[in-house]
Structure formats: structure tokens, C-alpha cells
């Protein structure tokens, strides 16, 4: 072994040890390792930061922004009404959620898909009065499986595609991963739906979302001119309100509150429905019922800015104490709407905009983020950072989907590189305020970007020094008597095991050149081995640290570290069993 090989193997061993230890952030570990490699002379100083401009890094960052745009545009609400049903059996519910999660993961980042659906799953568990732990883990695994279907569904696919382009002159295309990915997703979803969820231990975690103990707000919503509920009784809103945990308290007509709950009154244009619920539920109900938040016309249109809902406490010294929203002319002066008020659980008959605000009230402000922050300072209220919610721009859903579809089509037809097509989509989203300027940067998971950009030069250095070939030769010497399909299976098992304890991007970066070297040593096509690495690096089901989706559900589901392997181990065995023949069928040796 040469000096470069010894140094890089030792350095990567230390890096992996720190990543498994998990006490220091993985991006800091990778960046420190890169600097050490440069100082030691095993990575050329001129190549130290080439990873930050690598196409795989750029694509991953752009996919995260596109995912945020799809969330802001409310794409998930198009299927929400088919998901939130407490009447379905648990297996049917898991099947519905898994298929939807896998489908979303195929077109947006799988982490974003889980975040979008997790709230719905918690809500469904709460309505069905069952532990949320029974369905959250199957949902997480399904989104991981769905990410394998396309190039942009999961970062390992992007890494493998770009590695193939550099090593062989042509990268994998958008749907090259689809045949094998679909086989794995279908079999995996069938398993988690029928058998897998039964293996999960009962954590006793109640199905309560993060706002389960929050105060209820009284708010108003206007009836649009083209609302489907015009001419119908107020009571016909009740089933939809029940689905969203919102109570319809009454009706305002011509500025006056009608007596009682006005259940029998027919809704008319410009009426205002009085609602009670938590902020997320109120916002979701307003969207589902096709109603309008007061003042929303000030922010509307395709160019309308992205809005946020912010909860803020009113202290004694606040400028708005003793005044109403009408007195303050809040919408006219600051471009912000007082959507609701929470007063220690008490209901009130005054209209929200005419309610005199008291110390201790919690107000719900609606508007563009910058304006809401300015208005909060002017009003003297104290925003709760953890109680800020992005308002879904439902009118832009088809627009956002159309822009994304156009970008994918341009890439698939070879008219434009994927990175350029996605960059164009992001520019359009920003231009039309589907994502705000701040959200563009907030959407990118910078630690992952730094990790990937730091490991790319290290991986190239290991490859150039002959280190990856040395690993491949060692594997071949130990498995020389085995057929090629068995060596592929062993490579996948090793890669999958590493991915359970390391970041899947780091695993893909190291395993891809090893897979290529093994294929060259066997004198067979490298594509089956690269595809095997892509599948194995994505399938991290044994631990909560192998994939971010598993980490995200750990708290809400009440899972322990040792709970994952119960369903994850048989699922990983199943994936190896079905993916190896699928890979060899679609990508012959």
C-alpha cells in the first residue's frame, strides 16, 4: 500500500467512526477531513472545493427547493381528502399512505414527502383513536422506497448517476432507476402494509400532534363569490369542519353576527363564517371549503407573496392593548390581517376585527413574513417562533406542478441538462413567489451539501490513488469462486449495512467506485453493480440514524433505537431478494 492509500483509509476510518458516534455534526467532520487531506497533500489544493460546484451537489440543492415549492403550493392537499378517513382499517390506511408517500417521493425529495404526509398521518391516527406508532414507521419506509424510482427521488441516485457520467461518459437518466425501483417499492409497500406494521412494538405514543395542547383561536373566513357552499345551509359545513377539527360557531352577515350558531341559514356571498380551532386546522379548513381569509385579496394572485401564520402573545405594554384591528387599521397600514384571537379558551361574540384586545391574549397574524415581523414590532406583541406556520398557496398548485413537469420533460427529452432545467424551475418559483427569497436558502439542507461537497474530493483521491481498486480486489479475492450475481448481492449487503449507520450519501460516494472496480475485475457490465449500490445505499431500515426520514419519526412515534430492526431487518432481506434478480433482468451482466 502506498502512503496516499494508507493515509486516506485511515482518514476515512476516522470519519466513519465520528459519523457513527454522532456527537459532532457530520458536515463539520467531513469538512475537517477534507482540510486535513489537503494539508497532508493527498488532495490537491486546487481541487479542494471542486465538490461545491459538482453537478450532483447542485441538483440535490435544487431538488430541495423544488420540494419546498410543491409544499407551499399545496400539492399534498389534492390527495388529503382520500387519506383522512377514520373509517378505514389500519392496513388499508397504511396502504393508502404508503402508495401516496412513494408516489410523492418519486417526484420530490423523499424527506419532503414524509414531512408533508406525517401531519396527515398523525391526524388520521388521532381520529381513529389509535397509536400513531403503528403507521408512522411504515410511512417513513414507504417514502424511502419511493425515492428509488427516479433520479431525483433520493440523493444516492443522483450521486450514482453523476459518478457513472464521470467514469463512463454517460450518466443514468431520470427514469433509468424506475424499473428496479418500482419492483422494490411495490414489494416493500406490500410487506409494510400486510405484515410489517404488525412487527412494530406498541410504543404507547398517543396520536397527538405538536399543537395538541395549543389554545384554540376564534377566527373568521369569508364566503367567495364562486364558493360551492353558496345557497347551502351552514350546517352543511359541519362534516368538513369535523374532518379538520374545526368548530363552526356562527355566521356574520352585513357586519352583524346572527343569533346562535345559524345552522339553518343559507350561505351568501360576502358572509363570514365564525370558526374555532388551532391555526393549522383553521387554515386547512379555509382552503378545503374554498373560503377566504379576511384581507387575503390583498395578497392574492399568481404573483402573490407566500404567507405565514404567526402566533404572538400580547403583553401589558403592547401597542394594541385596548384597541381593535379596525382601530389600528392593521391591514391598511401594515398589510397584515388579524385572523384570529385566543383568549384562555373563552369564546366571544364580537367580530375578530372589532374585538378589543386584552393583555394575555394570543393573536394570530396573517401576511408575508417580513410584514408580519414588522407588524409584530409595531404592535408590541411577542411572536412565538415555534408557532409560525406557512400558509399554503392553493391557487398556485397546478402552476407549480406544471412548471416542475416542464422541467422534467425538458431534461428527459435531452433538450436541457437536469441541473439547468431545475434551476429554471426554481427561478420561476421565486419570480412568482411560490417560494420566497428567504425560503430558497432555508429549503436547502446545508449540512448535507457540505458533507457531499467535502467527500467528493476525498472519494476522487481514494479512486486516483488506487484505493477503491484495492478494496475491489480484496472482495474479489474473497469471493472469487462465487458467481457474479452472488458477488453483487454481497456488495449490496455490505453497502446496505454501512448505510444503516452512516449517511446514505457518504455510503454511495464510497461504494460506487468499489462497485465499478468489481465489475471491471469480473469483466462484466458495471451498470448492475452501480444500480445495486444505488438501491442498497437508499435502503437504510435498521436504525433511526441511517436515513433522515427514520430520524424525523422517532420523536412523534415514540420509537426507541431498537424498534426499527423489527420491521427493517426482514424488509432489507426482502429488498435484497427481489432487487438482485430485478437488477440482472433489467441490467444484464
Residue pairs with C-beta under 8 A, 6 or more apart in sequence:
1 9
1 470
2 465
2 466
4 42
4 461
4 465
4 467
5 462
5 465
5 466
5 467
5 470
7 37
7 40
7 42
8 37
8 42
8 458
8 461
8 462
8 465
8 467
9 462
9 467
11 33
11 36
11 37
11 40
11 42
11 458
12 33
12 458
12 462
12 510
14 33
15 29
15 30
15 33
15 506
16 502
16 506
18 24
18 26
18 29
19 26
19 29
19 501
19 502
19 503
19 506
20 501
20 502
22 545
25 447
26 447
26 451
26 503
26 506
27 446
27 447
27 448
27 449
27 450
27 451
27 454
30 450
30 451
30 454
30 455
30 458
30 506
31 450
31 454
33 454
33 458
34 43
34 48
34 454
34 455
34 457
34 458
35 48
37 43
37 457
37 458
37 461
38 44
38 45
38 48
42 461
42 465
43 457
43 458
43 461
47 457
47 460
48 457
49 453
49 457
50 456
50 457
51 57
51 452
51 453
51 454
51 455
51 456
51 457
52 449
52 453
54 162
54 452
54 453
54 456
55 162
55 417
55 419
56 155
56 158
56 159
56 161
56 162
56 452
56 456
57 449
57 452
57 453
57 456
58 419
58 423
59 152
59 158
59 162
59 418
59 419
59 422
60 155
60 158
60 448
60 449
60 452
61 444
61 449
62 419
62 422
62 423
62 425
62 426
63 108
63 109
63 152
63 158
63 422
64 109
64 112
64 443
64 444
64 445
65 426
65 429
65 435
65 439
65 440
65 443
65 444
66 108
66 404
66 407
66 422
66 425
66 426
66 429
67 108
67 109
67 111
67 112
67 113
67 443
68 112
68 435
68 439
68 442
68 443
69 400
69 404
69 425
69 426
69 429
69 434
69 435
70 108
70 112
70 400
70 401
70 404
71 112
71 115
71 116
71 390
71 392
72 306
72 390
72 392
72 393
72 396
72 400
72 434
72 435
72 439
73 392
73 393
73 394
73 396
73 397
73 399
73 400
73 401
73 434
74 287
74 392
74 393
74 394
74 396
74 397
75 104
75 116
75 397
75 400
75 401
76 104
76 116
76 117
76 120
77 284
77 287
77 288
77 392
77 394
77 397
78 397
79 100
80 120
80 288
81 243
81 288
82 96
83 93
83 96
83 97
83 100
83 117
83 120
83 124
84 120
84 123
84 124
84 127
84 243
85 93
85 124
86 124
86 127
86 128
86 129
88 96
90 128
90 130
90 134
90 135
90 197
91 193
91 194
91 197
93 124
93 128
93 135
94 134
94 135
94 138
94 139
94 192
94 193
94 197
95 189
95 193
97 117
97 120
97 121
97 124
97 135
97 138
97 139
97 142
98 138
98 139
98 141
98 142
98 189
98 192
98 193
99 142
99 189
100 117
101 113
101 114
101 117
101 139
101 142
101 143
101 146
102 142
102 143
102 145
102 146
102 149
102 185
102 189
103 146
104 112
104 113
104 116
104 117
104 143
104 146
105 113
105 114
105 142
105 143
105 144
105 145
105 146
105 147
105 149
105 153
105 154
106 146
106 147
106 149
106 150
106 153
106 181
107 150
107 152
107 153
107 404
107 408
108 152
108 153
109 147
109 152
109 153
109 154
110 143
110 144
110 146
110 147
110 153
110 154
110 549
111 143
111 445
111 548
111 549
111 552
113 143
113 146
113 147
114 139
114 140
114 143
114 549
114 552
114 553
115 552
117 139
117 143
118 136
118 139
118 552
118 553
118 556
119 209
119 280
121 132
121 135
121 136
121 139
122 132
122 136
122 207
122 208
122 209
122 556
123 209
123 245
124 135
125 131
125 132
125 134
125 135
125 207
126 132
126 207
126 208
126 209
128 207
129 207
130 207
131 202
131 203
131 204
131 205
131 206
131 207
131 558
132 205
132 206
132 207
132 556
132 557
132 558
133 200
133 202
133 203
133 204
133 205
133 557
133 558
133 559
134 197
134 200
134 202
135 197
136 553
136 556
136 557
137 197
137 200
137 550
137 553
137 557
137 559
137 563
137 564
137 567
138 192
138 193
138 196
138 197
138 200
138 567
139 553
140 547
140 549
140 550
140 552
140 553
141 188
141 192
141 196
141 541
141 567
141 568
141 571
142 185
142 188
142 189
142 192
143 549
144 154
144 538
144 539
144 540
144 541
144 547
144 549
144 550
145 181
145 184
145 185
145 188
145 189
145 539
146 153
146 185
147 153
147 154
147 157
147 538
148 154
148 157
148 177
148 180
148 181
148 184
148 185
148 534
148 535
148 538
148 539
149 177
149 178
149 181
149 182
149 185
150 157
150 174
150 175
150 177
150 178
150 181
151 157
151 158
151 161
151 172
151 173
151 174
151 175
151 176
151 177
151 418
152 158
152 174
152 418
152 422
153 177
153 181
154 504
154 538
155 448
155 452
155 504
155 505
155 508
156 504
156 505
156 507
156 508
156 533
156 534
156 537
156 538
157 172
157 177
157 534
157 538
159 452
159 505
159 508
159 509
159 512
159 537
160 172
160 508
160 512
160 530
160 531
160 533
160 534
160 537
161 171
161 172
161 173
161 176
162 171
163 509
163 512
163 513
163 516
163 530
164 170
164 171
164 172
164 526
164 527
164 530
165 171
165 172
167 513
167 516
167 526
168 526
172 530
173 412
174 408
174 411
174 412
174 418
175 412
177 531
177 534
179 582
179 586
180 531
180 535
180 579
180 582
180 583
180 586
180 587
181 535
183 578
183 579
183 582
184 535
184 539
184 575
184 578
184 579
184 582
187 574
187 575
187 578
188 571
188 574
188 575
191 570
191 571
191 574
192 567
192 571
195 570
196 567
196 570
196 571
197 567
199 566
199 567
199 570
200 563
200 566
200 567
201 563
201 566
203 557
203 558
203 559
203 560
203 563
204 558
205 556
205 557
205 558
209 556
210 556
211 278
211 279
211 280
214 278
214 279
214 387
215 278
215 342
215 344
215 345
215 362
216 276
216 277
216 278
216 342
216 345
217 276
217 277
217 278
217 279
217 282
217 339
217 340
217 341
217 342
217 362
217 364
218 249
218 274
218 275
218 276
218 340
218 341
218 342
218 343
218 347
218 348
218 352
219 274
219 275
219 276
219 277
219 282
219 293
219 339
219 340
219 341
219 352
219 364
220 252
220 272
220 273
220 274
220 275
220 294
220 339
220 340
220 351
220 352
220 353
221 272
221 273
221 275
221 282
221 285
221 286
221 289
221 291
221 292
221 293
221 294
222 270
222 271
222 272
222 273
222 291
222 292
222 293
222 294
223 229
223 230
223 267
223 268
223 269
223 270
223 271
223 272
223 273
223 291
223 292
224 269
224 290
224 291
224 292
225 269
226 290
227 267
227 269
227 289
227 290
227 291
228 290
229 236
229 237
229 267
229 289
229 290
230 267
230 268
230 269
231 266
231 267
232 266
232 267
233 263
233 264
233 265
233 266
233 267
234 248
234 250
234 251
234 261
234 262
234 263
234 264
234 265
234 267
234 273
235 263
235 264
237 248
237 273
237 289
238 248
238 263
240 285
240 288
240 289
241 247
241 248
241 275
241 285
243 288
244 277
244 281
244 284
244 285
244 288
245 277
245 278
245 281
246 275
246 276
246 277
246 281
246 282
246 285
247 275
247 276
247 277
248 261
248 273
248 274
248 275
249 261
249 274
249 275
249 276
249 347
250 257
250 258
250 260
250 261
250 262
250 273
250 274
251 257
251 258
251 262
251 265
251 267
251 271
251 272
251 273
251 274
252 258
252 271
252 272
252 273
252 274
252 351
253 265
253 268
253 271
253 272
255 351
257 274
257 349
257 350
257 351
258 265
267 273
272 294
272 351
273 291
275 282
275 285
275 286
275 340
276 347
277 285
279 309
279 311
279 340
279 364
279 387
279 389
280 389
282 339
282 340
282 364
283 293
283 309
283 389
283 391
283 392
284 392
285 291
286 292
286 293
287 392
287 394
293 337
293 339
293 366
294 331
294 337
294 339
294 352
294 353
295 331
295 336
295 337
295 366
295 367
296 337
296 366
298 331
298 335
298 337
299 305
299 307
299 335
299 367
299 368
300 395
302 395
302 396
302 399
302 432
303 432
303 433
304 393
304 395
304 433
305 368
305 433
305 436
306 368
306 369
306 390
306 391
306 393
306 433
306 434
306 435
306 436
306 439
307 366
307 367
307 368
307 369
307 390
307 391
307 393
308 366
308 367
308 368
308 369
308 372
308 388
308 389
308 390
308 391
309 339
309 364
309 365
309 366
309 388
309 389
309 390
309 391
310 364
310 365
310 372
310 376
310 383
310 384
310 387
310 388
310 389
311 342
311 362
311 363
311 364
311 383
311 384
311 387
311 388
312 362
312 363
312 365
312 376
312 379
312 381
312 382
312 383
312 384
313 360
313 361
313 362
313 381
313 382
313 384
314 320
314 321
314 357
314 358
314 359
314 360
314 361
314 362
314 363
314 381
314 382
315 359
315 380
315 381
315 382
316 359
317 380
318 357
318 359
318 379
318 380
318 381
319 328
319 378
319 379
319 380
320 328
320 357
320 363
320 379
320 380
320 381
321 357
321 358
321 359
322 356
322 357
322 358
323 356
323 357
324 353
324 354
324 355
324 356
324 357
325 331
325 337
325 338
325 352
325 353
325 354
325 355
326 353
326 354
328 379
330 336
330 337
330 338
330 375
330 379
331 337
334 367
334 371
334 374
334 375
334 378
335 367
335 368
335 371
335 375
336 365
336 366
336 367
336 371
336 372
336 375
337 365
337 366
337 367
338 352
338 353
338 363
338 364
338 365
338 366
339 352
339 364
339 365
339 366
340 352
340 363
340 364
341 348
341 352
341 355
341 357
341 361
341 362
341 363
341 364
342 361
342 362
342 363
342 364
343 358
343 360
343 361
343 362
344 360
348 355
350 356
357 363
363 381
365 372
365 375
365 376
365 381
366 372
366 391
367 375
368 436
369 436
369 438
372 383
373 383
376 382
376 383
393 434
396 432
396 434
399 432
399 434
400 429
400 434
403 425
403 428
403 429
404 425
406 425
407 421
407 422
407 424
407 425
408 421
410 416
410 421
411 417
411 418
411 421
411 422
416 424
426 435
426 440
428 434
429 435
430 436
430 437
430 440
435 443
448 503
448 505
451 503
451 505
451 506
452 505
452 509
455 505
455 506
455 509
455 510
456 509
459 509
459 510
459 513
462 468
462 510
462 513
463 469
463 513
468 510
468 513
468 514
468 516
468 517
469 517
471 514
471 517
472 514
472 517
472 518
472 520
472 521
473 517
473 521
475 487
475 490
475 491
475 514
475 518
476 487
476 518
476 521
476 522
479 486
479 487
479 490
482 490
484 522
484 524
484 589
485 580
485 584
485 589
487 518
487 522
488 528
488 529
488 532
488 580
488 583
488 584
489 576
489 580
491 511
491 514
491 515
491 518
491 529
491 532
491 533
491 536
492 532
492 533
492 535
492 536
492 576
492 579
492 580
493 536
493 576
494 511
495 507
495 511
495 532
495 533
495 536
495 537
496 536
496 537
496 539
496 540
496 572
496 575
496 576
498 507
498 510
498 511
499 507
499 536
499 537
499 538
499 539
499 540
499 546
499 547
500 540
500 541
500 542
500 543
500 546
501 543
501 545
501 546
502 546
504 537
504 538
504 540
504 546
504 547
507 537
508 533
508 534
508 537
511 533
511 536
511 537
512 530
512 533
514 533
515 526
515 529
515 530
515 532
515 533
516 526
516 529
516 530
518 529
519 525
519 526
519 528
519 529
519 530
520 526
524 589
525 587
525 588
525 589
527 587
528 583
528 584
528 587
528 588
528 589
531 583
531 587
532 579
532 580
532 583
535 575
535 579
535 583
536 576
538 547
539 571
539 572
539 575
540 546
540 547
540 550
541 547
541 550
541 564
541 565
541 567
541 568
541 569
541 571
541 572
542 564
542 565
542 568
542 569
542 572
543 550
543 561
543 564
543 565
543 568
544 550
544 551
544 554
544 559
544 561
544 564
545 551
550 564
553 559
